């Protein structure tokens, strides 16, 4: 009886051992066949980089900023209140020129009047300041329809044909040599006006109304289309919008585009490499550091490297592929800065 049992046990061991070795060998082959990862963490996408440039000579907010012949111009807005600007209630007519090649600022001839929340555009070698708010008695919110042209070659200003609709907190963008003045606020209601200025003829024409009337929005032109981005309702930053609408000048028609990811107003936008970069803004929770890029080909937005300093009422301008984001208030309402922070987008 004992011999029989022993024989059975020996037989089981002989059978099990080869089976175990086979399983182990097969498992090893499977492991060798699996792809070997040389990187345990996905690389961070390139979201662009920031640097700091020379600060502006004047701390201000609600400015207009534009590029003209590789120089950047900052005009108008509010200065920090003091004895020197008591009579004009801190509204400034100041024009300052920045040269990125030397990182230096120069003071130029001021506008004929002080303006804030004005629009700005460049065409034909001149810059144009359009609309905004100006002083009226002891008030600072008188909507303006004025147009002032600045010639950098002579450092002089000239008044041109006024805009048909008085308004401030509008946005201006250039397309085919003409300037599109979009939206805004007349201190009673939001404006849906889209009015186009032809500097060659010194005339204005109306175009299809903005579908979502708003103020403190941004505008940009890409590939022959005009984009109106973000903003707020009736001057209230508690009522910020994420609406993005696109205008086709060829057919005089607006359409809806993908919403700005972060609803905000008091923003600025610049185009580089076929994308629109939208910076800053303010809301009930404070100022925004958001930097979001719109791709019109895909109708999508991408989150980029955030601003070093959140601001509203700021301006931006492009020189050689870099975006200079200048001035603006670091806290909601009346705050001021001389910041000049430079964003370089990733190569496409």
C-alpha positions as CSV (number, residue, x, y, z in Angstrom):
1,X,0.0,0.0,0.0
2,X,2.8,2.4,0.9
3,X,4.6,1.7,-2.4
4,X,1.5,2.5,-4.4
5,X,1.1,5.8,-2.8
6,X,4.8,6.7,-3.2
7,X,4.5,5.9,-6.9
8,X,1.5,8.2,-7.4
9,X,3.3,11.1,-5.7
10,X,6.4,10.7,-7.8
11,X,4.2,10.7,-10.9
12,X,2.5,13.9,-9.9
13,X,5.7,15.7,-9.3
14,X,7.1,14.7,-12.7
15,X,3.9,15.9,-14.4
16,X,3.6,19.2,-12.6
17,X,7.2,20.4,-12.8
18,X,7.4,20.4,-16.6
19,X,4.0,22.2,-16.8
20,X,5.2,24.9,-14.4
21,X,8.4,25.5,-16.3
22,X,6.4,25.8,-19.5
23,X,4.1,28.4,-18.0
24,X,7.0,30.4,-16.7
25,X,8.8,30.3,-20.1
26,X,5.6,31.4,-22.0
27,X,5.1,34.3,-19.5
28,X,8.7,35.4,-20.0
29,X,8.3,35.4,-23.8
30,X,5.2,37.6,-23.4
31,X,7.0,40.1,-21.2
32,X,9.8,40.4,-23.7
33,X,7.3,41.1,-26.5
34,X,5.7,44.0,-24.6
35,X,6.9,47.6,-25.7
36,X,9.4,49.1,-23.3
37,X,8.7,52.7,-22.3
38,X,11.7,54.9,-22.0
39,X,9.7,57.8,-20.4
40,X,7.4,57.5,-17.5
41,X,5.8,61.0,-17.7
42,X,4.2,62.7,-20.7
43,X,6.1,65.9,-21.7
44,X,4.3,69.2,-21.0
45,X,3.0,70.9,-24.1
46,X,4.8,74.1,-25.1
47,X,2.5,76.9,-23.9
48,X,4.9,79.8,-24.7
49,X,7.1,81.8,-22.4
50,X,7.0,85.2,-20.7
51,X,9.7,87.8,-19.9
52,X,9.7,91.3,-18.5
53,X,10.7,94.4,-20.5
54,X,11.3,98.0,-19.5
55,X,8.2,99.4,-17.7
56,X,6.3,102.3,-19.2
57,X,7.0,105.8,-18.0
58,X,3.4,106.3,-16.7
59,X,1.3,104.0,-14.6
60,X,-2.2,103.9,-16.1
61,X,-5.2,101.8,-17.0
62,X,-7.9,101.6,-19.7
63,X,-5.3,102.4,-22.3
64,X,-5.1,101.8,-26.1
65,X,-2.0,100.0,-27.4
66,X,-0.9,99.4,-31.0
67,X,2.2,98.6,-33.2
68,X,3.3,100.9,-36.0
69,X,6.5,100.3,-37.9
70,X,8.0,98.0,-35.2
71,X,7.3,100.6,-32.5
72,X,4.6,100.3,-29.9
73,X,2.4,103.2,-28.9
74,X,0.4,103.5,-25.6
75,X,-2.2,106.3,-25.6
76,X,-4.9,107.7,-23.3
77,X,-6.5,106.0,-20.3
78,X,-6.4,107.0,-16.6
79,X,-3.3,108.0,-14.7
80,X,-2.9,107.5,-11.0
81,X,-4.7,110.5,-9.5
82,X,-2.6,113.3,-8.1
83,X,-2.2,117.1,-8.0
84,X,-0.8,117.2,-11.5
85,X,-3.9,115.7,-13.1
86,X,-6.6,117.0,-10.7
87,X,-8.2,119.3,-13.3
88,X,-8.6,116.6,-15.9
89,X,-9.9,114.1,-13.3
90,X,-6.9,111.7,-14.0
91,X,-7.9,111.2,-17.7
92,X,-4.7,111.4,-19.8
93,X,-4.0,112.5,-23.4
94,X,-0.4,111.1,-23.0
95,X,1.2,109.2,-25.9
96,X,4.3,107.1,-25.2
97,X,6.4,105.2,-27.7
98,X,8.3,102.0,-27.0
99,X,11.1,100.6,-29.1
100,X,11.6,96.9,-28.5
101,X,15.0,96.9,-30.3
102,X,16.4,99.2,-27.6
103,X,14.0,98.5,-24.7
104,X,13.5,102.2,-24.3
105,X,10.5,104.6,-24.0
106,X,10.0,108.0,-25.5
107,X,7.3,110.6,-24.7
108,X,5.5,111.9,-27.9
109,X,3.0,114.6,-28.6
110,X,-0.2,114.1,-26.6
111,X,-3.7,113.7,-28.1
112,X,-5.7,116.8,-28.5
113,X,-8.0,115.7,-25.6
114,X,-7.8,113.1,-22.9
115,X,-9.7,109.8,-23.6
116,X,-10.1,106.5,-21.8
117,X,-11.7,103.2,-22.9
118,X,-10.9,104.3,-26.5
119,X,-10.4,102.1,-29.6
120,X,-7.2,102.1,-31.6
121,X,-6.1,100.8,-35.0
122,X,-3.3,101.3,-37.6
123,X,-3.6,101.6,-41.4
124,X,-1.6,103.6,-44.0
125,X,1.3,104.4,-41.7
126,X,-0.8,106.2,-39.1
127,X,-2.6,105.2,-35.9
128,X,-6.2,106.2,-35.3
129,X,-7.8,106.6,-31.9
130,X,-11.6,106.1,-32.1
131,X,-14.3,106.8,-29.6
132,X,-13.9,106.3,-25.9
133,X,-15.0,108.4,-23.0
134,X,-14.0,111.9,-22.2
135,X,-14.4,114.6,-19.5
136,X,-17.7,116.6,-19.4
137,X,-17.7,119.0,-16.5
138,X,-17.1,117.0,-13.4
139,X,-18.0,113.7,-15.2
140,X,-15.6,111.3,-16.8
141,X,-18.0,109.1,-18.8
142,X,-19.1,111.3,-21.7
143,X,-19.2,108.9,-24.8
144,X,-17.1,110.2,-27.7
145,X,-17.4,109.8,-31.4
146,X,-14.1,111.5,-32.2
147,X,-11.4,110.2,-34.5
148,X,-7.8,111.4,-34.1
149,X,-5.0,110.4,-36.5
150,X,-1.4,110.4,-35.4
151,X,1.5,110.6,-37.9
152,X,4.8,109.3,-36.3
153,X,6.8,110.9,-39.0
154,X,5.8,114.4,-37.9
155,X,4.7,113.6,-34.3
156,X,1.4,115.4,-35.0
157,X,-2.3,114.7,-34.5
158,X,-5.2,115.6,-36.8
159,X,-8.9,115.2,-36.3
160,X,-10.8,113.2,-38.8
161,X,-14.5,112.4,-39.6
162,X,-16.3,111.4,-36.4
163,X,-17.8,107.9,-35.9
164,X,-21.5,107.8,-36.5
165,X,-22.2,106.3,-33.0
166,X,-20.7,107.8,-29.8
167,X,-19.5,105.0,-27.6
168,X,-16.7,103.9,-25.3
169,X,-15.3,100.5,-24.3
170,X,-15.5,99.4,-27.9
171,X,-12.9,97.4,-29.9
172,X,-11.3,98.3,-33.2
173,X,-9.5,96.0,-35.7
174,X,-8.1,96.5,-39.2
175,X,-9.1,94.7,-42.4
176,X,-7.9,95.5,-45.9
177,X,-7.0,99.1,-44.9
178,X,-10.2,99.9,-43.2
179,X,-10.9,100.1,-39.4
180,X,-13.9,98.2,-37.9
181,X,-15.3,99.8,-34.7
182,X,-17.3,97.1,-32.9
183,X,-19.7,97.2,-30.0
184,X,-19.2,99.3,-26.9
185,X,-21.4,101.2,-24.4
186,X,-23.0,104.7,-24.5
187,X,-23.6,104.7,-20.7
188,X,-27.3,103.8,-21.3
189,X,-27.2,100.6,-23.3
190,X,-24.8,98.3,-25.1
191,X,-24.2,99.2,-28.7
192,X,-24.5,96.6,-31.5
193,X,-22.9,99.1,-34.0
194,X,-20.3,97.8,-36.4
195,X,-19.0,100.9,-38.3
196,X,-16.2,100.9,-40.8
197,X,-13.8,103.8,-41.3
198,X,-12.1,104.3,-44.7
199,X,-9.1,106.6,-44.0
200,X,-8.4,107.1,-47.7
201,X,-11.9,108.8,-48.1
202,X,-12.3,109.9,-44.5
203,X,-15.8,108.3,-44.5
204,X,-17.8,105.9,-42.4
205,X,-20.2,103.1,-43.3
206,X,-22.4,100.8,-41.3
207,X,-22.2,97.0,-41.5
208,X,-24.3,94.1,-40.1
209,X,-24.9,94.6,-36.4
210,X,-23.0,92.7,-33.7
211,X,-25.3,89.8,-32.7
212,X,-24.4,90.1,-29.0
213,X,-24.1,93.8,-28.1
214,X,-21.5,94.2,-25.4
215,X,-18.6,96.3,-24.1
216,X,-15.0,95.8,-22.9
217,X,-14.6,93.2,-25.6
218,X,-11.6,92.4,-27.8
219,X,-11.4,92.2,-31.6
220,X,-8.9,90.7,-34.0
221,X,-8.6,90.0,-37.7
222,X,-7.4,86.6,-38.9
223,X,-7.3,85.3,-42.5
224,X,-9.9,87.9,-43.7
225,X,-12.4,87.3,-40.9
226,X,-13.1,89.6,-37.9
227,X,-13.6,88.2,-34.5
228,X,-15.4,89.8,-31.5
229,X,-14.4,88.1,-28.3
230,X,-15.7,88.2,-24.7
231,X,-16.8,91.4,-23.0
232,X,-19.6,92.3,-20.6
233,X,-23.2,93.6,-20.4
234,X,-23.8,97.2,-19.7
235,X,-20.5,97.9,-18.1
236,X,-21.0,95.4,-15.3
237,X,-18.0,93.0,-14.8
238,X,-20.3,90.8,-12.8
239,X,-21.9,90.0,-16.1
240,X,-18.9,88.8,-18.1
241,X,-19.4,86.9,-21.4
242,X,-17.6,84.1,-23.2
243,X,-19.2,84.8,-26.5
244,X,-17.1,84.7,-29.6
245,X,-18.6,85.8,-32.9
246,X,-17.0,85.9,-36.4
247,X,-17.7,88.4,-39.1
248,X,-17.2,87.7,-42.8
249,X,-16.7,91.1,-44.6
250,X,-17.2,89.4,-48.0
251,X,-20.9,88.6,-47.2
252,X,-21.5,91.1,-44.4
253,X,-22.6,88.4,-42.0
254,X,-21.9,87.3,-38.4
255,X,-21.8,83.7,-37.1
256,X,-21.1,82.1,-33.8
257,X,-17.6,80.6,-33.0
258,X,-16.4,78.5,-30.1
259,X,-16.8,80.3,-26.8
260,X,-13.8,81.8,-25.0
261,X,-13.1,79.2,-22.3
262,X,-13.0,81.9,-19.5
263,X,-15.8,84.5,-19.5
264,X,-14.1,87.8,-19.0
265,X,-14.0,91.5,-20.0
266,X,-11.5,94.4,-19.9
267,X,-9.4,92.1,-22.0
268,X,-6.9,92.5,-24.9
269,X,-6.2,90.3,-27.9
270,X,-3.4,90.0,-30.5
271,X,-2.8,87.8,-33.5
272,X,0.4,85.8,-34.1
273,X,0.8,83.0,-36.6
274,X,-2.8,82.7,-37.4
275,X,-4.0,82.4,-33.8
276,X,-5.6,85.0,-31.5
277,X,-4.2,85.3,-28.0
278,X,-6.6,86.8,-25.4
279,X,-5.1,88.2,-22.2
280,X,-6.3,89.4,-18.8
281,X,-9.6,90.9,-17.8
282,X,-11.5,91.5,-14.6
283,X,-14.5,90.0,-12.8
284,X,-16.2,89.9,-9.4
285,X,-13.5,87.5,-8.2
286,X,-10.6,89.8,-9.2
287,X,-8.3,90.2,-12.2
288,X,-7.5,87.4,-14.6
289,X,-4.1,85.9,-15.5
290,X,-5.6,83.8,-18.3
291,X,-4.0,83.6,-21.6
292,X,-6.1,81.6,-24.1
293,X,-5.4,81.0,-27.8
294,X,-8.0,80.6,-30.5
295,X,-7.3,78.5,-33.6
296,X,-9.8,79.7,-36.3
297,X,-9.0,76.8,-38.6
298,X,-10.1,74.2,-36.0
299,X,-12.5,76.6,-34.1
300,X,-10.8,75.6,-30.8
301,X,-9.2,77.2,-27.8
302,X,-6.0,76.3,-26.0
303,X,-4.8,77.3,-22.6
304,X,-1.4,79.0,-22.8
305,X,1.2,80.1,-20.2
306,X,-0.6,82.5,-17.8
307,X,0.3,86.1,-17.5
308,X,2.9,86.9,-14.7
309,X,0.5,89.6,-13.5
310,X,-3.3,89.6,-13.9
311,X,-4.6,92.9,-15.2
312,X,-7.6,94.6,-16.8
313,X,-7.8,97.7,-19.0
314,X,-4.5,96.7,-20.5
315,X,-3.3,96.7,-24.1
316,X,-1.2,94.4,-26.3
317,X,0.8,94.8,-29.5
318,X,3.0,92.5,-31.6
319,X,6.6,93.0,-32.8
320,X,8.4,90.2,-34.6
321,X,6.3,87.4,-33.2
322,X,6.3,88.5,-29.6
323,X,3.3,90.1,-27.8
324,X,3.9,93.0,-25.5
325,X,1.2,93.2,-22.9
326,X,1.3,96.7,-21.3
327,X,-0.3,98.7,-18.5
328,X,-3.7,98.0,-16.9
329,X,-5.0,97.6,-13.4
330,X,-3.8,94.7,-11.2
331,X,-7.1,94.9,-9.2
332,X,-10.6,95.5,-10.4
333,X,-11.8,99.1,-10.8
334,X,-9.3,102.0,-10.3
335,X,-5.9,100.5,-10.3
336,X,-2.8,101.3,-12.4
337,X,0.5,99.8,-13.6
338,X,3.5,100.4,-15.8
339,X,4.0,96.8,-16.5
340,X,5.4,95.6,-19.8
341,X,5.3,91.8,-19.9
342,X,6.3,90.0,-23.1
343,X,4.8,86.7,-24.3
344,X,6.4,84.6,-27.0
345,X,4.1,81.9,-28.4
346,X,5.3,78.5,-29.2
347,X,6.4,78.0,-32.9
348,X,3.5,76.5,-34.9
